Amino acid sequence: MTAMEIRDLVIKVDGYPVVDGLTLTVEEEERVGIVGDFRDALLVMNVLCGLSLPDSGEIWIYNMPPRQAFQRGFINYIRQHHSETAIALPVPVLLVTRTAIHQPYNTSVVIHPVSYIEISDEFIHNNYKFINLEPERRSKLS
């Protein structure tokens, strides 16, 4: 079953696209790694969960717009926690679930930033779909 559908997505920072025309279908049980500048990856995650709007394109989470899916509890955005009582994660993670009950066994899709080094890991290389961010913005800003 399709958990997330992305069509012709464009996300810009300072007028430069970090995502330019992305079309991606994510089925249940798939993992998505966002490859590129960490700050840009966080922006993409904000757009995917509906906290920010894209410049253009469509995103559907179980046939709902991201903001609606987020408000209904189908998306859980786990950010890094620094408190001693919270679970510490090395990177923020988006969890997409088929129902609004957030339980580990119920997670359909996992989305998080992935470093260039991690891509060479055989498990990640073989088991992830990748969103490659555009590197041109950094070189144009230099």
C-alpha positions as CSV (number, residue, x, y, z in Angstrom):
1,M,0.0,0.0,0.0
2,T,1.3,3.5,-0.8
3,A,2.0,5.5,2.3
4,M,3.4,8.6,0.8
5,E,3.2,10.1,-2.7
6,I,5.3,13.1,-3.7
7,R,4.8,14.7,-7.1
8,D,6.9,17.4,-8.7
9,L,8.1,18.8,-5.3
10,V,10.1,22.0,-5.3
11,I,11.6,23.4,-2.1
12,K,13.8,26.5,-2.2
13,V,16.1,28.2,0.3
14,D,17.1,31.8,-0.5
15,G,15.7,31.3,-4.0
16,Y,17.8,28.2,-4.7
17,P,16.2,24.8,-5.0
18,V,17.3,22.1,-2.5
19,V,14.6,19.8,-4.0
20,D,13.8,20.4,-7.6
21,G,11.0,18.4,-9.2
22,L,11.1,15.4,-6.9
23,T,8.5,12.6,-7.7
24,L,8.6,9.6,-5.3
25,T,6.2,6.9,-4.2
26,V,6.9,5.4,-0.8
27,E,5.2,2.1,0.0
28,E,4.6,0.8,3.5
29,E,7.6,-0.6,5.3
30,E,10.1,1.4,3.1
31,R,12.7,3.7,4.5
32,V,13.7,7.1,3.1
33,G,17.1,8.8,3.6
34,I,17.5,12.5,2.9
35,V,21.1,13.0,1.6
36,G,22.6,16.5,1.7
37,D,23.2,19.4,3.9
38,F,21.7,18.7,7.4
39,R,19.9,22.0,7.6
40,D,18.3,21.5,4.2
41,A,17.3,18.0,5.2
42,L,15.5,19.4,8.3
43,L,13.7,21.8,6.0
44,V,12.6,19.0,3.8
45,M,11.4,17.0,6.8
46,N,9.4,20.1,8.0
47,V,7.7,20.2,4.5
48,L,7.0,16.5,4.5
49,C,5.2,16.6,7.8
50,G,3.3,19.8,6.9
51,L,5.0,22.2,9.3
52,S,6.2,24.2,6.2
53,L,4.8,24.6,2.7
54,P,6.8,23.6,-0.4
55,D,7.3,26.2,-3.2
56,S,5.3,23.9,-5.5
57,G,4.3,20.2,-5.9
58,E,2.1,17.8,-4.0
59,I,2.6,15.5,-1.0
60,W,0.1,13.0,0.1
61,I,0.3,10.8,3.2
62,Y,-2.3,8.1,3.0
63,N,-4.3,10.3,0.6
64,M,-4.2,13.3,3.0
65,P,-2.1,16.5,2.8
66,P,0.8,16.4,5.2
67,R,-0.6,19.0,7.6
68,Q,-3.8,17.1,8.0
69,A,-2.0,13.8,8.4
70,F,0.2,15.4,11.1
71,Q,-2.7,16.9,12.9
72,R,-4.5,13.6,12.9
73,G,-1.5,11.8,14.3
74,F,-0.5,9.8,11.2
75,I,2.9,11.5,11.3
76,N,5.1,11.6,14.3
77,Y,8.1,14.0,14.1
78,I,10.7,12.9,16.7
79,R,13.3,15.6,17.1
80,Q,16.6,15.3,18.9
81,H,16.1,15.3,22.6
82,H,18.8,16.6,25.0
83,S,17.1,16.0,28.3
84,E,18.3,13.1,30.4
85,T,14.8,11.6,30.6
86,A,14.1,11.6,26.9
87,I,15.4,9.1,24.4
88,A,18.4,10.5,22.6
89,L,18.4,10.1,18.8
90,P,21.4,11.0,16.6
91,V,19.1,12.6,14.0
92,P,15.5,13.7,13.9
93,V,13.1,11.1,12.5
94,L,9.7,11.2,10.8
95,L,7.5,8.2,11.4
96,V,4.5,7.7,9.2
97,T,1.8,5.3,10.5
98,R,-1.3,3.8,8.9
99,T,-3.3,4.6,12.0
100,A,-3.1,7.4,14.5
101,I,-1.9,5.1,17.3
102,H,1.9,5.7,17.7
103,Q,3.4,2.4,18.6
104,P,6.8,1.1,17.3
105,Y,5.2,-2.0,15.6
106,N,2.8,0.3,13.8
107,T,5.3,2.4,11.8
108,S,4.8,2.2,8.1
109,V,7.6,4.6,6.8
110,V,10.8,5.9,8.4
111,I,12.3,9.1,7.1
112,H,15.6,10.7,8.3
113,P,18.7,12.5,7.2
114,V,21.5,10.2,6.0
115,S,25.2,11.3,5.6
116,Y,27.2,10.6,2.5
117,I,29.3,8.1,4.6
118,E,26.2,6.1,5.6
119,I,25.2,5.6,2.0
120,S,28.1,3.2,1.6
121,D,26.7,1.0,4.4
122,E,25.3,-2.1,2.6
123,F,22.1,-2.2,4.7
124,I,21.3,1.5,4.0
125,H,22.3,1.2,0.4
126,N,20.1,-1.8,-0.2
127,N,17.1,-0.9,2.0
128,Y,16.5,2.8,1.5
129,K,15.1,5.1,-1.1
130,F,17.0,8.4,-1.2
131,I,16.1,12.0,-1.6
132,N,19.2,13.7,-2.9
133,L,19.3,17.4,-2.1
134,E,20.7,19.9,-4.6
135,P,24.3,21.0,-3.6
136,E,24.3,24.0,-5.9
137,R,22.9,26.4,-3.3
138,R,26.0,26.1,-1.1
139,S,28.4,26.7,-4.0
140,K,26.4,29.8,-5.2
141,L,26.4,31.3,-1.8
142,S,30.2,31.0,-1.4
